[in-house]
Amino acid sequence: MLEAVSLLVPGRGLRGSAFNVVARLGGSTSWAVAADIEVPEGEFKIGTGYEGDPLSEDGGTSGRNAMIDGVVQRSPGALTNYLKMLWLTPAMDRLFAGPASDRRRFFDRLVISFDTHHGARVSAFEKLMRERNFLLQDPRCDYAWLTSIEVQMAEQAIAISASRNGAATVLAKHFAGHADTSPFPWGILQLTGEIEALMTAKPAVQAEAEYAMILKEQRGLDRAQGRTLKGPHRTDFSVLHGPKSQSAELCSTGEQKALLIGLILAQARAVKELVGAAPVLLLDEVAAHLDVHRRRGLFEALTALGVQAWMTGTDAELFSEAGSASVLYNVEHGTILEVKNE
């Protein structure tokens, strides 16, 4: 159920699965999800689906369509303008101790809640970077074309870094600003990236020209390594556990999970302040490893935010204090049924 809801925004859903394996086992590889949504801009009918070949060359990672009020969209990216969504899964519990690429993708999803064009810019930069890497390996490289690509990469890189810096500033305020009222630890967030630092120190036009020059000067090293060594694709972010003044990567698994929940709640507050409505939250197995105090605090925080949250768990007792605003569903053998309150 959570994966279905997560596909109502661009990307590959909360599991990151290829589209041709999302469908029901034993059925076709086709699937569709539709929803009626109510947002500050009004009420809309949105939907998305996939009709693909399980043996397709792209492995089922493209070909998804989207529809808004019965009108087919050019790409699923249009969904970003209608619905904002954040999620946590058990696989993300070790986010702070894992590779930088995972943290960067996680942070970029947060940024998209503020800037709906951010994901498209990241995709455009990565496409240009792959083309540059390919050209660098070509003995007959067209250097005029290479320079053109590097200029375009610089344009996208500066826009990406500007969005990240802006989002980090807003998020930091909400992450550290509820220390006295939140059951989850507050924290200090920091971006670490050469281009983000360049954007902080210099005007955008100057930073753009400087990164284009960096790419030109790096051609030899990048050719030898077979990849681009400097750019926004190398950015990382770190979190300091505020109450303990300790890096999140050195905290226990339970402390890291609490920090993540605190970060997601801070992001929801920031988005609500910016656009007038909190994002939809998908919290997979979030209650199972929380003590009673924090579990109750989570339900109270979600209620105070006025957010729609989908939570999963194998024990109904975990949600006994969720309150009258909650609805309980039982999922069994692929069937979803509402559990009536006694």
C-alpha positions in Angstrom: 0.0 0.0 0.0 2.8 2.4 0.9 4.6 1.7 -2.3 1.5 2.4 -4.3 1.0 5.7 -2.6 4.7 6.6 -3.1 4.3 6.2 -6.9 2.0 9.2 -7.0 5.1 11.4 -7.0 8.0 11.2 -9.5 10.7 8.6 -9.1 10.7 4.9 -8.5 8.8 4.8 -5.2 10.0 4.1 -1.7 11.6 0.7 -2.6 13.3 2.1 -5.7 12.2 -0.9 -7.7 12.2 -1.2 -11.5 8.6 -0.6 -12.7 8.3 -4.0 -14.3 8.6 -5.7 -10.9 6.1 -3.5 -9.0 3.0 -5.3 -10.4 1.2 -8.1 -8.6 3.1 -11.5 -8.7 1.6 -13.9 -11.2 -0.1 -11.1 -13.1 1.0 -8.9 -16.0 3.8 -6.4 -15.6 1.3 -3.5 -15.9 0.0 -1.5 -13.0 -1.8 1.7 -12.2 -2.4 3.9 -9.2 -5.0 6.7 -8.9 -6.1 9.1 -6.2 -8.4 12.0 -5.4 -6.3 14.7 -3.6 -7.2 17.9 -1.8 -4.4 20.5 -1.6 -4.3 24.2 -1.1 -4.7 24.8 -4.8 -7.9 22.8 -5.0 -9.1 19.2 -5.6 -7.6 17.0 -8.3 -7.7 13.5 -9.7 -4.2 12.2 -10.3 -2.9 8.9 -11.6 0.1 7.0 -12.9 0.7 3.7 -14.5 3.1 1.5 -16.4 2.6 -0.8 -19.4 6.0 -2.3 -20.1 7.7 -5.3 -21.5 9.4 -7.4 -18.7 12.2 -8.1 -21.2 12.7 -4.4 -22.1 16.2 -3.2 -22.6 16.0 -0.6 -19.9 15.0 -3.2 -17.3 11.7 -1.5 -16.6 13.1 1.8 -15.3 11.3 4.1 -17.8 8.0 4.3 -19.5 5.8 5.4 -16.6 3.0 7.8 -17.6 1.0 10.3 -15.5 -2.4 11.9 -15.7 -3.9 15.0 -14.1 -7.7 15.4 -14.2 -7.9 13.1 -17.2 -5.1 14.9 -19.1 -2.0 12.8 -20.0 1.2 14.6 -18.9 4.5 14.8 -20.8 6.2 13.1 -17.9 5.6 11.9 -14.3 7.5 15.1 -13.2 4.2 16.9 -13.4 3.0 15.1 -10.3 5.5 17.2 -8.2 3.3 20.2 -8.7 0.3 18.6 -7.1 1.5 16.3 -4.3 4.4 16.5 -1.9 5.5 13.4 -0.1 8.3 12.1 2.3 9.0 8.7 3.6 11.0 6.6 6.0 11.7 2.9 5.6 13.7 0.4 7.8 16.4 0.4 5.1 17.1 4.0 5.9 17.8 3.4 9.6 21.6 3.3 8.9 21.5 6.3 6.5 24.0 8.3 8.5 26.5 5.4 8.5 26.0 4.4 4.9 27.4 5.8 1.6 27.2 9.5 0.8 25.2 8.7 -2.4 22.3 7.4 -0.2 22.3 10.6 2.0 22.5 12.8 -1.1 19.4 11.1 -2.7 17.6 11.4 0.6 18.4 15.1 0.9 17.4 15.8 -2.7 14.0 14.3 -2.0 13.7 16.8 0.9 14.8 19.7 -1.5 12.1 18.7 -4.0 9.5 19.5 -1.4 10.7 23.2 -1.6 11.7 23.3 -5.2 9.6 21.2 -7.6 12.2 21.6 -10.4 15.1 20.3 -8.4 14.7 16.7 -9.4 14.7 17.6 -13.1 17.9 19.6 -12.7 19.6 16.7 -10.9 18.6 14.4 -13.7 19.7 16.9 -16.4 23.1 17.3 -14.7 23.6 13.5 -14.5 22.7 13.1 -18.1 25.2 15.8 -19.2 27.9 14.3 -16.9 27.5 10.8 -18.5 27.8 12.5 -22.0 31.0 14.3 -20.9 32.5 11.1 -19.4 31.8 9.4 -22.7 33.4 12.2 -24.8 36.5 12.2 -22.6 37.1 8.5 -23.4 36.8 9.2 -27.2 40.2 9.6 -28.9 38.5 11.9 -31.5 36.8 14.0 -28.8 35.1 17.2 -30.2 36.4 19.7 -27.7 34.0 22.5 -28.8 31.1 20.1 -28.0 32.8 19.1 -24.7 33.1 22.8 -23.7 29.4 23.3 -24.5 28.5 20.4 -22.3 30.6 21.7 -19.4 29.0 25.1 -19.6 25.5 23.4 -19.4 26.7 21.3 -16.5 27.8 24.4 -14.7 24.4 26.0 -15.2 22.6 23.0 -13.7 25.2 22.5 -10.9 24.8 26.1 -9.6 21.0 25.8 -9.7 21.1 22.5 -7.9 23.5 23.8 -5.2 21.4 27.0 -4.7 18.3 24.9 -4.1 20.2 22.6 -1.7 21.7 25.6 0.3 18.3 27.3 0.5 16.5 24.1 1.7 19.3 23.4 4.2 18.9 26.9 5.7 15.1 26.5 6.1 15.3 23.0 7.4 18.0 23.7 9.9 15.8 26.3 11.6 12.9 23.8 12.1 15.3 20.9 13.0 16.9 22.8 15.9 13.9 25.0 16.8 11.7 22.5 18.6 14.1 21.2 21.2 11.8 21.9 24.1 8.6 20.4 22.6 9.6 17.4 20.5 10.1 13.9 21.9 12.8 13.4 19.2 16.3 14.8 19.4 17.1 18.1 17.7 20.1 18.3 15.4 22.4 20.5 13.4 22.5 19.8 9.7 25.5 20.6 7.5 26.0 20.3 3.7 29.5 19.4 2.5 30.1 20.1 -1.1 32.6 22.0 -3.2 29.9 23.7 -5.3 27.7 24.5 -2.4 30.7 26.2 -0.7 31.4 28.0 -3.9 27.8 29.3 -4.0 28.1 30.6 -0.5 31.3 32.5 -1.2 30.5 34.0 -4.6 27.7 35.3 -6.8 25.9 32.7 -8.9 27.3 33.9 -12.2 30.8 33.9 -11.0 30.4 30.5 -9.3 29.0 29.1 -12.6 32.0 30.4 -14.6 34.4 29.0 -12.0 32.9 25.5 -12.0 33.0 25.4 -15.8 36.7 26.3 -15.5 37.2 23.5 -12.9 35.7 21.0 -15.3 38.0 22.1 -18.1 41.1 21.9 -15.8 40.0 18.4 -14.5 39.7 16.8 -18.0 42.9 14.9 -17.7 42.2 13.5 -14.2 38.6 12.7 -15.1 39.6 10.9 -18.3 42.1 8.8 -16.3 39.5 8.0 -13.6 36.7 7.4 -16.1 34.3 9.7 -14.1 33.8 13.3 -13.1 35.6 13.9 -9.8 34.1 17.3 -8.8 30.6 18.5 -8.8 27.2 18.5 -7.0 27.1 14.7 -7.5 29.7 14.5 -4.7 27.8 16.5 -2.1 27.2 15.0 1.3 25.2 16.1 4.3 25.9 15.3 8.0 23.8 15.7 11.1 25.0 16.4 14.7 22.9 14.9 17.5 22.2 18.2 19.3 21.6 16.9 22.9 24.7 14.8 22.8 26.9 17.0 20.6 27.8 13.9 18.7 28.0 13.1 15.0 24.9 11.0 13.9 27.1 8.3 12.4 28.6 7.6 15.8 25.2 7.3 17.5 23.4 4.1 18.2 20.9 2.7 15.7 18.0 3.8 17.9 19.4 7.3 18.2 19.9 7.5 14.4 16.3 6.4 13.9 15.0 9.0 16.3 17.1 11.7 14.6 15.7 10.7 11.2 12.1 10.9 12.5 12.9 14.3 14.0 14.4 15.4 10.6 11.3 14.3 8.7 9.0 16.1 11.2 11.1 19.2 10.8 10.8 19.0 7.0 7.1 18.6 7.3 6.8 21.7 9.5 9.0 23.6 7.0 7.0 22.6 4.0 3.7 23.5 5.8 5.1 26.9 6.6 6.1 27.5 3.0 3.1 26.1 1.1 0.4 26.0 3.7 0.0 22.2 3.8 2.2 19.5 5.2 3.4 16.7 2.9 2.0 13.2 2.9 4.2 11.0 5.2 4.9 7.3 4.6 6.4 5.7 7.7 7.1 2.1 7.2 7.6 0.1 10.5 8.3 3.4 12.3 6.5 2.6 15.6 8.0 -0.9 16.2 11.3 0.3 17.6 10.0 3.4 19.6 9.4 3.3 23.3 5.9 4.3 24.6 7.0 7.9 25.2 8.3 8.5 21.7 5.5 6.6 20.1 2.9 8.8 21.8 5.0 11.8 20.9 5.0 10.8 17.3 1.2 10.5 17.1 0.8 13.9 18.9 3.3 15.6 16.5 1.5 14.2 13.4 -1.9 15.3 14.8 -0.5 18.8 15.5 0.9 19.1 12.0 -2.5 18.1 10.5 -0.5 15.8 8.2 -1.8 12.7 6.5 0.5 9.8 7.5 0.5 6.2 6.4 2.2 3.9 8.9 2.7 0.1 8.9 3.2 -2.4 11.6 2.6 -6.1 12.4 1.1 -5.4 15.8 -2.1 -3.3 16.0 -1.4 -2.6 19.7 1.4 -0.2 18.5 -1.2 2.2 17.2 -3.6 2.0 20.1 -2.7 5.6 21.1 -3.0 7.0 17.7 -6.3 8.7 18.5 -9.7 9.0 17.0 -8.3 10.6 13.8 -6.6 7.3 12.9 -8.0 4.6 10.6 -6.8 1.0 10.9 -6.5 -1.3 8.0 -5.7 -5.0 7.9 -3.7 -6.4 5.0 -3.9 -10.1 4.3 -3.4 -12.1 1.1 -3.2 -9.0 -1.0 -6.5 -7.7 0.3 -6.9 -4.5 2.3 -9.9 -4.1 4.7 -10.7 -1.4 7.2 -10.9 -2.6 10.7 -14.0 -1.2 12.5 -13.4 0.4 15.8 -15.3 -1.5 18.6 
